[in-house]
């Protein structure tokens, strides 16, 4: 759907925002692509959202071409997988932790390695099912002590993560090279 510029939800700024430290951050805010909601947290405005969607589409096309399959995990994760790997405590203050009304512990995902591993472990039982490469494009959350650099080091950010499950070191090297080439 095409919009006329006069109808587009867009306001540009003449001056750099005071909180912006790096040029990319200054330009994104001034050009009306993003707007700061809180330290390290940004609202994507229509132009920025359109660019973000196009970048994600290019990433998806390249990942799919490399033989990876897309999944989508929740951003709200249970404590148990992170407790099992020791990262519930290892991450320290960088985790956004919360409890539900029944006092069960959860976190906003800083990463999804545990979830990818558990999913494959749950659904695949034979080495004959491998190799397998899965990826996702999902929001991640980290309680940065001092969020800076705009979208590059925020508290909420979009990340593509991919994981290959291989039988041999040679298979791993092939999967790794396919990801590099993508």
MODELLER restraints for C-alpha pairs under 7 A, 6 or more apart:
rsr = mdl.restraints
at = mdl.atoms
rsr.add(forms.Gaussian(group=physical.xy_distance, feature=features.Distance(at['CA:9:A'], at['CA:46:A']), mean=6.80, stdev=0.5))
rsr.add(forms.Gaussian(group=physical.xy_distance, feature=features.Distance(at['CA:10:A'], at['CA:32:A']), mean=5.87, stdev=0.5))
rsr.add(forms.Gaussian(group=physical.xy_distance, feature=features.Distance(at['CA:11:A'], at['CA:32:A']), mean=5.64, stdev=0.5))
rsr.add(forms.Gaussian(group=physical.xy_distance, feature=features.Distance(at['CA:12:A'], at['CA:30:A']), mean=5.21, stdev=0.5))
rsr.add(forms.Gaussian(group=physical.xy_distance, feature=features.Distance(at['CA:12:A'], at['CA:31:A']), mean=5.03, stdev=0.5))
rsr.add(forms.Gaussian(group=physical.xy_distance, feature=features.Distance(at['CA:12:A'], at['CA:32:A']), mean=5.11, stdev=0.5))
rsr.add(forms.Gaussian(group=physical.xy_distance, feature=features.Distance(at['CA:13:A'], at['CA:30:A']), mean=4.57, stdev=0.5))
rsr.add(forms.Gaussian(group=physical.xy_distance, feature=features.Distance(at['CA:13:A'], at['CA:31:A']), mean=6.81, stdev=0.5))
rsr.add(forms.Gaussian(group=physical.xy_distance, feature=features.Distance(at['CA:14:A'], at['CA:30:A']), mean=6.82, stdev=0.5))
rsr.add(forms.Gaussian(group=physical.xy_distance, feature=features.Distance(at['CA:16:A'], at['CA:26:A']), mean=5.59, stdev=0.5))
rsr.add(forms.Gaussian(group=physical.xy_distance, feature=features.Distance(at['CA:16:A'], at['CA:30:A']), mean=6.49, stdev=0.5))
rsr.add(forms.Gaussian(group=physical.xy_distance, feature=features.Distance(at['CA:17:A'], at['CA:26:A']), mean=6.44, stdev=0.5))
rsr.add(forms.Gaussian(group=physical.xy_distance, feature=features.Distance(at['CA:20:A'], at['CA:26:A']), mean=5.45, stdev=0.5))
rsr.add(forms.Gaussian(group=physical.xy_distance, feature=features.Distance(at['CA:20:A'], at['CA:150:A']), mean=6.80, stdev=0.5))
rsr.add(forms.Gaussian(group=physical.xy_distance, feature=features.Distance(at['CA:21:A'], at['CA:149:A']), mean=6.01, stdev=0.5))
rsr.add(forms.Gaussian(group=physical.xy_distance, feature=features.Distance(at['CA:22:A'], at['CA:149:A']), mean=5.59, stdev=0.5))
rsr.add(forms.Gaussian(group=physical.xy_distance, feature=features.Distance(at['CA:25:A'], at['CA:149:A']), mean=6.24, stdev=0.5))
rsr.add(forms.Gaussian(group=physical.xy_distance, feature=features.Distance(at['CA:25:A'], at['CA:150:A']), mean=4.84, stdev=0.5))
rsr.add(forms.Gaussian(group=physical.xy_distance, feature=features.Distance(at['CA:28:A'], at['CA:34:A']), mean=5.94, stdev=0.5))
rsr.add(forms.Gaussian(group=physical.xy_distance, feature=features.Distance(at['CA:29:A'], at['CA:35:A']), mean=5.87, stdev=0.5))
rsr.add(forms.Gaussian(group=physical.xy_distance, feature=features.Distance(at['CA:32:A'], at['CA:45:A']), mean=6.79, stdev=0.5))
rsr.add(forms.Gaussian(group=physical.xy_distance, feature=features.Distance(at['CA:33:A'], at['CA:44:A']), mean=6.34, stdev=0.5))
rsr.add(forms.Gaussian(group=physical.xy_distance, feature=features.Distance(at['CA:33:A'], at['CA:45:A']), mean=5.24, stdev=0.5))
rsr.add(forms.Gaussian(group=physical.xy_distance, feature=features.Distance(at['CA:33:A'], at['CA:46:A']), mean=6.94, stdev=0.5))
rsr.add(forms.Gaussian(group=physical.xy_distance, feature=features.Distance(at['CA:33:A'], at['CA:47:A']), mean=5.30, stdev=0.5))
rsr.add(forms.Gaussian(group=physical.xy_distance, feature=features.Distance(at['CA:33:A'], at['CA:48:A']), mean=3.96, stdev=0.5))
rsr.add(forms.Gaussian(group=physical.xy_distance, feature=features.Distance(at['CA:34:A'], at['CA:42:A']), mean=6.27, stdev=0.5))
rsr.add(forms.Gaussian(group=physical.xy_distance, feature=features.Distance(at['CA:34:A'], at['CA:43:A']), mean=5.57, stdev=0.5))
rsr.add(forms.Gaussian(group=physical.xy_distance, feature=features.Distance(at['CA:34:A'], at['CA:44:A']), mean=4.71, stdev=0.5))
rsr.add(forms.Gaussian(group=physical.xy_distance, feature=features.Distance(at['CA:34:A'], at['CA:45:A']), mean=5.33, stdev=0.5))
rsr.add(forms.Gaussian(group=physical.xy_distance, feature=features.Distance(at['CA:34:A'], at['CA:48:A']), mean=6.12, stdev=0.5))
rsr.add(forms.Gaussian(group=physical.xy_distance, feature=features.Distance(at['CA:35:A'], at['CA:42:A']), mean=5.55, stdev=0.5))
rsr.add(forms.Gaussian(group=physical.xy_distance, feature=features.Distance(at['CA:35:A'], at['CA:43:A']), mean=5.16, stdev=0.5))
rsr.add(forms.Gaussian(group=physical.xy_distance, feature=features.Distance(at['CA:35:A'], at['CA:44:A']), mean=6.70, stdev=0.5))
rsr.add(forms.Gaussian(group=physical.xy_distance, feature=features.Distance(at['CA:36:A'], at['CA:42:A']), mean=4.57, stdev=0.5))
rsr.add(forms.Gaussian(group=physical.xy_distance, feature=features.Distance(at['CA:36:A'], at['CA:43:A']), mean=6.23, stdev=0.5))
rsr.add(forms.Gaussian(group=physical.xy_distance, feature=features.Distance(at['CA:37:A'], at['CA:43:A']), mean=6.15, stdev=0.5))
rsr.add(forms.Gaussian(group=physical.xy_distance, feature=features.Distance(at['CA:39:A'], at['CA:147:A']), mean=6.34, stdev=0.5))
rsr.add(forms.Gaussian(group=physical.xy_distance, feature=features.Distance(at['CA:40:A'], at['CA:147:A']), mean=4.96, stdev=0.5))
rsr.add(forms.Gaussian(group=physical.xy_distance, feature=features.Distance(at['CA:40:A'], at['CA:148:A']), mean=6.63, stdev=0.5))
rsr.add(forms.Gaussian(group=physical.xy_distance, feature=features.Distance(at['CA:40:A'], at['CA:150:A']), mean=6.73, stdev=0.5))
rsr.add(forms.Gaussian(group=physical.xy_distance, feature=features.Distance(at['CA:40:A'], at['CA:154:A']), mean=3.95, stdev=0.5))
rsr.add(forms.Gaussian(group=physical.xy_distance, feature=features.Distance(at['CA:40:A'], at['CA:155:A']), mean=4.80, stdev=0.5))
rsr.add(forms.Gaussian(group=physical.xy_distance, feature=features.Distance(at['CA:40:A'], at['CA:156:A']), mean=6.72, stdev=0.5))
rsr.add(forms.Gaussian(group=physical.xy_distance, feature=features.Distance(at['CA:41:A'], at['CA:154:A']), mean=6.19, stdev=0.5))
rsr.add(forms.Gaussian(group=physical.xy_distance, feature=features.Distance(at['CA:41:A'], at['CA:155:A']), mean=5.91, stdev=0.5))
rsr.add(forms.Gaussian(group=physical.xy_distance, feature=features.Distance(at['CA:41:A'], at['CA:156:A']), mean=5.71, stdev=0.5))
rsr.add(forms.Gaussian(group=physical.xy_distance, feature=features.Distance(at['CA:62:A'], at['CA:182:A']), mean=5.19, stdev=0.5))
rsr.add(forms.Gaussian(group=physical.xy_distance, feature=features.Distance(at['CA:63:A'], at['CA:182:A']), mean=6.03, stdev=0.5))
rsr.add(forms.Gaussian(group=physical.xy_distance, feature=features.Distance(at['CA:66:A'], at['CA:178:A']), mean=5.80, stdev=0.5))
rsr.add(forms.Gaussian(group=physical.xy_distance, feature=features.Distance(at['CA:66:A'], at['CA:179:A']), mean=6.81, stdev=0.5))
rsr.add(forms.Gaussian(group=physical.xy_distance, feature=features.Distance(at['CA:66:A'], at['CA:182:A']), mean=6.15, stdev=0.5))
rsr.add(forms.Gaussian(group=physical.xy_distance, feature=features.Distance(at['CA:68:A'], at['CA:133:A']), mean=4.74, stdev=0.5))
rsr.add(forms.Gaussian(group=physical.xy_distance, feature=features.Distance(at['CA:68:A'], at['CA:134:A']), mean=5.30, stdev=0.5))
rsr.add(forms.Gaussian(group=physical.xy_distance, feature=features.Distance(at['CA:68:A'], at['CA:135:A']), mean=6.59, stdev=0.5))
rsr.add(forms.Gaussian(group=physical.xy_distance, feature=features.Distance(at['CA:69:A'], at['CA:133:A']), mean=6.36, stdev=0.5))
rsr.add(forms.Gaussian(group=physical.xy_distance, feature=features.Distance(at['CA:69:A'], at['CA:134:A']), mean=4.85, stdev=0.5))
rsr.add(forms.Gaussian(group=physical.xy_distance, feature=features.Distance(at['CA:69:A'], at['CA:135:A']), mean=6.14, stdev=0.5))
rsr.add(forms.Gaussian(group=physical.xy_distance, feature=features.Distance(at['CA:70:A'], at['CA:134:A']), mean=5.76, stdev=0.5))
rsr.add(forms.Gaussian(group=physical.xy_distance, feature=features.Distance(at['CA:70:A'], at['CA:135:A']), mean=4.94, stdev=0.5))
rsr.add(forms.Gaussian(group=physical.xy_distance, feature=features.Distance(at['CA:70:A'], at['CA:136:A']), mean=5.40, stdev=0.5))
rsr.add(forms.Gaussian(group=physical.xy_distance, feature=features.Distance(at['CA:71:A'], at['CA:134:A']), mean=6.72, stdev=0.5))
rsr.add(forms.Gaussian(group=physical.xy_distance, feature=features.Distance(at['CA:71:A'], at['CA:135:A']), mean=6.09, stdev=0.5))
rsr.add(forms.Gaussian(group=physical.xy_distance, feature=features.Distance(at['CA:71:A'], at['CA:136:A']), mean=5.35, stdev=0.5))
rsr.add(forms.Gaussian(group=physical.xy_distance, feature=features.Distance(at['CA:72:A'], at['CA:136:A']), mean=5.60, stdev=0.5))
rsr.add(forms.Gaussian(group=physical.xy_distance, feature=features.Distance(at['CA:75:A'], at['CA:108:A']), mean=5.65, stdev=0.5))
rsr.add(forms.Gaussian(group=physical.xy_distance, feature=features.Distance(at['CA:75:A'], at['CA:109:A']), mean=5.21, stdev=0.5))
rsr.add(forms.Gaussian(group=physical.xy_distance, feature=features.Distance(at['CA:75:A'], at['CA:139:A']), mean=6.73, stdev=0.5))
rsr.add(forms.Gaussian(group=physical.xy_distance, feature=features.Distance(at['CA:75:A'], at['CA:140:A']), mean=6.98, stdev=0.5))
rsr.add(forms.Gaussian(group=physical.xy_distance, feature=features.Distance(at['CA:76:A'], at['CA:106:A']), mean=6.66, stdev=0.5))
rsr.add(forms.Gaussian(group=physical.xy_distance, feature=features.Distance(at['CA:76:A'], at['CA:107:A']), mean=5.85, stdev=0.5))
rsr.add(forms.Gaussian(group=physical.xy_distance, feature=features.Distance(at['CA:76:A'], at['CA:108:A']), mean=4.81, stdev=0.5))
rsr.add(forms.Gaussian(group=physical.xy_distance, feature=features.Distance(at['CA:76:A'], at['CA:109:A']), mean=6.14, stdev=0.5))
rsr.add(forms.Gaussian(group=physical.xy_distance, feature=features.Distance(at['CA:77:A'], at['CA:106:A']), mean=5.49, stdev=0.5))
rsr.add(forms.Gaussian(group=physical.xy_distance, feature=features.Distance(at['CA:77:A'], at['CA:107:A']), mean=5.41, stdev=0.5))
rsr.add(forms.Gaussian(group=physical.xy_distance, feature=features.Distance(at['CA:77:A'], at['CA:108:A']), mean=6.22, stdev=0.5))
rsr.add(forms.Gaussian(group=physical.xy_distance, feature=features.Distance(at['CA:77:A'], at['CA:109:A']), mean=6.21, stdev=0.5))
rsr.add(forms.Gaussian(group=physical.xy_distance, feature=features.Distance(at['CA:78:A'], at['CA:105:A']), mean=6.36, stdev=0.5))
rsr.add(forms.Gaussian(group=physical.xy_distance, feature=features.Distance(at['CA:78:A'], at['CA:106:A']), mean=4.47, stdev=0.5))
rsr.add(forms.Gaussian(group=physical.xy_distance, feature=features.Distance(at['CA:78:A'], at['CA:107:A']), mean=6.45, stdev=0.5))
rsr.add(forms.Gaussian(group=physical.xy_distance, feature=features.Distance(at['CA:79:A'], at['CA:105:A']), mean=5.50, stdev=0.5))
rsr.add(forms.Gaussian(group=physical.xy_distance, feature=features.Distance(at['CA:79:A'], at['CA:106:A']), mean=5.07, stdev=0.5))
rsr.add(forms.Gaussian(group=physical.xy_distance, feature=features.Distance(at['CA:79:A'], at['CA:107:A']), mean=6.63, stdev=0.5))
rsr.add(forms.Gaussian(group=physical.xy_distance, feature=features.Distance(at['CA:81:A'], at['CA:114:A']), mean=6.06, stdev=0.5))
rsr.add(forms.Gaussian(group=physical.xy_distance, feature=features.Distance(at['CA:82:A'], at['CA:88:A']), mean=4.89, stdev=0.5))
rsr.add(forms.Gaussian(group=physical.xy_distance, feature=features.Distance(at['CA:82:A'], at['CA:114:A']), mean=6.91, stdev=0.5))
rsr.add(forms.Gaussian(group=physical.xy_distance, feature=features.Distance(at['CA:93:A'], at['CA:143:A']), mean=6.79, stdev=0.5))
rsr.add(forms.Gaussian(group=physical.xy_distance, feature=features.Distance(at['CA:94:A'], at['CA:142:A']), mean=5.26, stdev=0.5))
rsr.add(forms.Gaussian(group=physical.xy_distance, feature=features.Distance(at['CA:94:A'], at['CA:143:A']), mean=4.46, stdev=0.5))
rsr.add(forms.Gaussian(group=physical.xy_distance, feature=features.Distance(at['CA:94:A'], at['CA:144:A']), mean=6.09, stdev=0.5))
rsr.add(forms.Gaussian(group=physical.xy_distance, feature=features.Distance(at['CA:95:A'], at['CA:107:A']), mean=6.70, stdev=0.5))
rsr.add(forms.Gaussian(group=physical.xy_distance, feature=features.Distance(at['CA:95:A'], at['CA:110:A']), mean=6.90, stdev=0.5))
rsr.add(forms.Gaussian(group=physical.xy_distance, feature=features.Distance(at['CA:95:A'], at['CA:142:A']), mean=5.64, stdev=0.5))
rsr.add(forms.Gaussian(group=physical.xy_distance, feature=features.Distance(at['CA:95:A'], at['CA:143:A']), mean=5.74, stdev=0.5))
rsr.add(forms.Gaussian(group=physical.xy_distance, feature=features.Distance(at['CA:96:A'], at['CA:107:A']), mean=5.53, stdev=0.5))
rsr.add(forms.Gaussian(group=physical.xy_distance, feature=features.Distance(at['CA:96:A'], at['CA:108:A']), mean=5.51, stdev=0.5))
rsr.add(forms.Gaussian(group=physical.xy_distance, feature=features.Distance(at['CA:96:A'], at['CA:142:A']), mean=6.60, stdev=0.5))
rsr.add(forms.Gaussian(group=physical.xy_distance, feature=features.Distance(at['CA:96:A'], at['CA:143:A']), mean=6.10, stdev=0.5))
rsr.add(forms.Gaussian(group=physical.xy_distance, feature=features.Distance(at['CA:97:A'], at['CA:106:A']), mean=5.83, stdev=0.5))
rsr.add(forms.Gaussian(group=physical.xy_distance, feature=features.Distance(at['CA:97:A'], at['CA:107:A']), mean=4.37, stdev=0.5))
rsr.add(forms.Gaussian(group=physical.xy_distance, feature=features.Distance(at['CA:97:A'], at['CA:108:A']), mean=6.65, stdev=0.5))
rsr.add(forms.Gaussian(group=physical.xy_distance, feature=features.Distance(at['CA:98:A'], at['CA:105:A']), mean=5.94, stdev=0.5))
rsr.add(forms.Gaussian(group=physical.xy_distance, feature=features.Distance(at['CA:98:A'], at['CA:106:A']), mean=5.30, stdev=0.5))
rsr.add(forms.Gaussian(group=physical.xy_distance, feature=features.Distance(at['CA:98:A'], at['CA:107:A']), mean=5.93, stdev=0.5))
rsr.add(forms.Gaussian(group=physical.xy_distance, feature=features.Distance(at['CA:99:A'], at['CA:105:A']), mean=4.63, stdev=0.5))
rsr.add(forms.Gaussian(group=physical.xy_distance, feature=features.Distance(at['CA:99:A'], at['CA:106:A']), mean=5.83, stdev=0.5))
rsr.add(forms.Gaussian(group=physical.xy_distance, feature=features.Distance(at['CA:108:A'], at['CA:141:A']), mean=5.80, stdev=0.5))
rsr.add(forms.Gaussian(group=physical.xy_distance, feature=features.Distance(at['CA:109:A'], at['CA:140:A']), mean=5.43, stdev=0.5))
rsr.add(forms.Gaussian(group=physical.xy_distance, feature=features.Distance(at['CA:109:A'], at['CA:141:A']), mean=5.70, stdev=0.5))
rsr.add(forms.Gaussian(group=physical.xy_distance, feature=features.Distance(at['CA:110:A'], at['CA:140:A']), mean=4.96, stdev=0.5))
rsr.add(forms.Gaussian(group=physical.xy_distance, feature=features.Distance(at['CA:110:A'], at['CA:141:A']), mean=4.81, stdev=0.5))
rsr.add(forms.Gaussian(group=physical.xy_distance, feature=features.Distance(at['CA:110:A'], at['CA:142:A']), mean=5.52, stdev=0.5))
rsr.add(forms.Gaussian(group=physical.xy_distance, feature=features.Distance(at['CA:111:A'], at['CA:140:A']), mean=6.41, stdev=0.5))
rsr.add(forms.Gaussian(group=physical.xy_distance, feature=features.Distance(at['CA:127:A'], at['CA:167:A']), mean=6.40, stdev=0.5))
rsr.add(forms.Gaussian(group=physical.xy_distance, feature=features.Distance(at['CA:130:A'], at['CA:165:A']), mean=6.49, stdev=0.5))
rsr.add(forms.Gaussian(group=physical.xy_distance, feature=features.Distance(at['CA:130:A'], at['CA:166:A']), mean=5.80, stdev=0.5))
rsr.add(forms.Gaussian(group=physical.xy_distance, feature=features.Distance(at['CA:130:A'], at['CA:167:A']), mean=6.58, stdev=0.5))
rsr.add(forms.Gaussian(group=physical.xy_distance, feature=features.Distance(at['CA:131:A'], at['CA:165:A']), mean=5.53, stdev=0.5))
rsr.add(forms.Gaussian(group=physical.xy_distance, feature=features.Distance(at['CA:131:A'], at['CA:166:A']), mean=4.62, stdev=0.5))
rsr.add(forms.Gaussian(group=physical.xy_distance, feature=features.Distance(at['CA:131:A'], at['CA:167:A']), mean=6.70, stdev=0.5))
rsr.add(forms.Gaussian(group=physical.xy_distance, feature=features.Distance(at['CA:132:A'], at['CA:164:A']), mean=5.59, stdev=0.5))
rsr.add(forms.Gaussian(group=physical.xy_distance, feature=features.Distance(at['CA:132:A'], at['CA:165:A']), mean=5.15, stdev=0.5))
rsr.add(forms.Gaussian(group=physical.xy_distance, feature=features.Distance(at['CA:132:A'], at['CA:166:A']), mean=6.72, stdev=0.5))
rsr.add(forms.Gaussian(group=physical.xy_distance, feature=features.Distance(at['CA:133:A'], at['CA:162:A']), mean=6.95, stdev=0.5))
rsr.add(forms.Gaussian(group=physical.xy_distance, feature=features.Distance(at['CA:133:A'], at['CA:163:A']), mean=5.59, stdev=0.5))
rsr.add(forms.Gaussian(group=physical.xy_distance, feature=features.Distance(at['CA:133:A'], at['CA:164:A']), mean=4.11, stdev=0.5))
rsr.add(forms.Gaussian(group=physical.xy_distance, feature=features.Distance(at['CA:133:A'], at['CA:165:A']), mean=6.21, stdev=0.5))
rsr.add(forms.Gaussian(group=physical.xy_distance, feature=features.Distance(at['CA:134:A'], at['CA:162:A']), mean=5.60, stdev=0.5))
rsr.add(forms.Gaussian(group=physical.xy_distance, feature=features.Distance(at['CA:134:A'], at['CA:163:A']), mean=5.51, stdev=0.5))
rsr.add(forms.Gaussian(group=physical.xy_distance, feature=features.Distance(at['CA:134:A'], at['CA:164:A']), mean=6.43, stdev=0.5))
rsr.add(forms.Gaussian(group=physical.xy_distance, feature=features.Distance(at['CA:135:A'], at['CA:160:A']), mean=6.91, stdev=0.5))
rsr.add(forms.Gaussian(group=physical.xy_distance, feature=features.Distance(at['CA:135:A'], at['CA:161:A']), mean=5.52, stdev=0.5))
rsr.add(forms.Gaussian(group=physical.xy_distance, feature=features.Distance(at['CA:135:A'], at['CA:162:A']), mean=3.98, stdev=0.5))
rsr.add(forms.Gaussian(group=physical.xy_distance, feature=features.Distance(at['CA:135:A'], at['CA:163:A']), mean=6.31, stdev=0.5))
rsr.add(forms.Gaussian(group=physical.xy_distance, feature=features.Distance(at['CA:136:A'], at['CA:160:A']), mean=5.54, stdev=0.5))
rsr.add(forms.Gaussian(group=physical.xy_distance, feature=features.Distance(at['CA:136:A'], at['CA:161:A']), mean=5.69, stdev=0.5))
rsr.add(forms.Gaussian(group=physical.xy_distance, feature=features.Distance(at['CA:136:A'], at['CA:162:A']), mean=6.58, stdev=0.5))
rsr.add(forms.Gaussian(group=physical.xy_distance, feature=features.Distance(at['CA:137:A'], at['CA:158:A']), mean=6.77, stdev=0.5))
rsr.add(forms.Gaussian(group=physical.xy_distance, feature=features.Distance(at['CA:137:A'], at['CA:159:A']), mean=5.60, stdev=0.5))
rsr.add(forms.Gaussian(group=physical.xy_distance, feature=features.Distance(at['CA:137:A'], at['CA:160:A']), mean=4.29, stdev=0.5))
rsr.add(forms.Gaussian(group=physical.xy_distance, feature=features.Distance(at['CA:137:A'], at['CA:161:A']), mean=6.67, stdev=0.5))
rsr.add(forms.Gaussian(group=physical.xy_distance, feature=features.Distance(at['CA:138:A'], at['CA:158:A']), mean=5.52, stdev=0.5))
rsr.add(forms.Gaussian(group=physical.xy_distance, feature=features.Distance(at['CA:138:A'], at['CA:159:A']), mean=5.72, stdev=0.5))
rsr.add(forms.Gaussian(group=physical.xy_distance, feature=features.Distance(at['CA:138:A'], at['CA:160:A']), mean=6.59, stdev=0.5))
rsr.add(forms.Gaussian(group=physical.xy_distance, feature=features.Distance(at['CA:139:A'], at['CA:156:A']), mean=6.55, stdev=0.5))
rsr.add(forms.Gaussian(group=physical.xy_distance, feature=features.Distance(at['CA:139:A'], at['CA:157:A']), mean=5.41, stdev=0.5))
rsr.add(forms.Gaussian(group=physical.xy_distance, feature=features.Distance(at['CA:139:A'], at['CA:158:A']), mean=4.36, stdev=0.5))
rsr.add(forms.Gaussian(group=physical.xy_distance, feature=features.Distance(at['CA:139:A'], at['CA:159:A']), mean=6.25, stdev=0.5))
rsr.add(forms.Gaussian(group=physical.xy_distance, feature=features.Distance(at['CA:140:A'], at['CA:156:A']), mean=5.67, stdev=0.5))
rsr.add(forms.Gaussian(group=physical.xy_distance, feature=features.Distance(at['CA:140:A'], at['CA:157:A']), mean=5.40, stdev=0.5))
rsr.add(forms.Gaussian(group=physical.xy_distance, feature=features.Distance(at['CA:140:A'], at['CA:158:A']), mean=6.03, stdev=0.5))
rsr.add(forms.Gaussian(group=physical.xy_distance, feature=features.Distance(at['CA:140:A'], at['CA:159:A']), mean=6.67, stdev=0.5))
rsr.add(forms.Gaussian(group=physical.xy_distance, feature=features.Distance(at['CA:141:A'], at['CA:155:A']), mean=5.40, stdev=0.5))
rsr.add(forms.Gaussian(group=physical.xy_distance, feature=features.Distance(at['CA:141:A'], at['CA:156:A']), mean=4.64, stdev=0.5))
rsr.add(forms.Gaussian(group=physical.xy_distance, feature=features.Distance(at['CA:141:A'], at['CA:157:A']), mean=6.62, stdev=0.5))
rsr.add(forms.Gaussian(group=physical.xy_distance, feature=features.Distance(at['CA:142:A'], at['CA:155:A']), mean=4.92, stdev=0.5))
rsr.add(forms.Gaussian(group=physical.xy_distance, feature=features.Distance(at['CA:142:A'], at['CA:156:A']), mean=6.65, stdev=0.5))
rsr.add(forms.Gaussian(group=physical.xy_distance, feature=features.Distance(at['CA:143:A'], at['CA:155:A']), mean=5.50, stdev=0.5))
rsr.add(forms.Gaussian(group=physical.xy_distance, feature=features.Distance(at['CA:144:A'], at['CA:154:A']), mean=6.95, stdev=0.5))
rsr.add(forms.Gaussian(group=physical.xy_distance, feature=features.Distance(at['CA:144:A'], at['CA:155:A']), mean=5.84, stdev=0.5))
rsr.add(forms.Gaussian(group=physical.xy_distance, feature=features.Distance(at['CA:147:A'], at['CA:153:A']), mean=5.70, stdev=0.5))
rsr.add(forms.Gaussian(group=physical.xy_distance, feature=features.Distance(at['CA:147:A'], at['CA:154:A']), mean=5.06, stdev=0.5))
rsr.add(forms.Gaussian(group=physical.xy_distance, feature=features.Distance(at['CA:147:A'], at['CA:155:A']), mean=6.56, stdev=0.5))
rsr.add(forms.Gaussian(group=physical.xy_distance, feature=features.Distance(at['CA:148:A'], at['CA:154:A']), mean=6.37, stdev=0.5))
rsr.add(forms.Gaussian(group=physical.xy_distance, feature=features.Distance(at['CA:151:A'], at['CA:157:A']), mean=6.67, stdev=0.5))
rsr.add(forms.Gaussian(group=physical.xy_distance, feature=features.Distance(at['CA:164:A'], at['CA:175:A']), mean=6.48, stdev=0.5))
rsr.add(forms.Gaussian(group=physical.xy_distance, feature=features.Distance(at['CA:166:A'], at['CA:172:A']), mean=5.49, stdev=0.5))
